[in-house]
Amino acid sequence: MHPDVEVLRATIRVPTVAERDPDLTDPAPFDQLHALLAEHFPLLHERLERVDLGEAAPRALLWRWAGTSSDRPVVLMAHQDVVPVTPDDPWTHPAFAADVVETPEGPAIWGRGTLDDKGQLVAICTAVERLLADGLTPAQDVWLSFGADEEVSGPSAPAAVDELRRRGVEPWFVLDEGGAVAGQAFPGVGAPVAVVGATEKGTTTLSLTVTGRGGHSSTPAPKGPTARLGRALWRLDQKQFPINVPGPTVDLLRRLAGHLPLPLRALLTGATRTPPGVLGRALVAAGPETAAMVRTTMVATTLSGAPAHNVIAARARAEVNLRIMPGESVASALDHVRDAVGDQQVAVDVVEANEPSPLSPTTEPEALGAFALLERTIADVFPDAIVTPYVMMAGTDSRFFCDICPRVYRFAPLRMSKEQRASIHSFDEHVHVAAWLEGVDWYVALLRSL
């Protein structure tokens, strides 16, 4: 096996799970990960400036690679932490074993974090180490920002932003996880689609709570807390958010149009002229992935009720996770949910709120064109892919960098099938060895092109 791949496997074996309460996070796996990185990337640790973020983010990693010029610095991001693995997840191969498995596409590394997000972190480090060995000095400063609590919206990224702001660093562009070289990404399109997030939805969680008398399960009263909560969730499912087709989605459709079968090609070729409602309904009909591109989404993710099977719940509660489209807001989403529920006995409260990110430019003069640089680099390494901006549906640490940079993009240079994308935050997450090595080549090409 390629030695660089063995480094990735070693990091996958380290269960760097972050908790929402930082006092509950086990620091030992993060210390082990840092030791692995120091062992396998000695030039990076020797020649880059390590910036200590102190108690604000003790496990975060922030490095500065000094370039020929400090003008137009670039920030490359990834995160060290992974989501936990539950005992009921039916992994085909153990989640933290980093087994190498033969597949029809060649060998693949199985394990939590291969796609989200140690695959990207180790690819960046491998590219930097390779270029340092070649004697490269980048044309401008390159910052590496690797948070330790992205999955729990922790303090690592805000602390890194505060430090860059304190130093007066105004990045030319920031690149984090997000899109990928996605196979089977759009119905009727055979070529992979390299989607680069030019914005991301706002990740917000609301709670729906109903309280009542409770009591013994042998004497239930009508419209109790669980029934009322169930009705509220059903009403939300019946009253989805209205269709909203932002600019990046129109651009995506225009770029894909020539690769579609004739019926859809006619509709999407004139995407800028086709009424948004028509486009939106077509995408909603095409499936959940495309439907999420054209509306704010919401889904109940946690439920709680009585403590025993023979007890009527005195308090029933659900948490509803929303991904809010650009052009909308937490306030407007809250109004929609309360209106859809239509029941004053269901308390709707905000648990966590994040507004959608600003839209980063995708058409600029060459001197400023960070998106054009990403596009060219993708075309060089993935010549079979269609490159397009899109609205990222998930949330990333990069949203915090929008405060200091107008060009924040989200792209992981990894080929991912539909099955692989579905495995993120689920079971059987894996990356193909050849795809990961391509990802390393992409970062090398990007850094050489600065």
Beta strands, then each sheet from edge to edge (+ up, - down):
strand 1: 49-50
strand 2: 61-65
strand 3: 69-79
strand 4: 100-103
strand 5: 106-110
strand 6: 140-147
strand 7: 173-182
strand 8: 193-200
strand 9: 202-211
strand 10: 215-216
strand 11: 297-304
strand 12: 311-312
strand 13: 315-324
strand 14: 347-352
strand 15: 386-392
strand 16: 408-416
strand 17: 430-432
sheet 1: 1+ 2- 6+ 3+ 7+ 8- 15-
sheet 2: 1+ 2- 6+ 3+ 7+ 16+
sheet 3: 4+ 5- 17+
sheet 4: 11+ 13- 9+ 14-
sheet 5: 10+ 12-
end
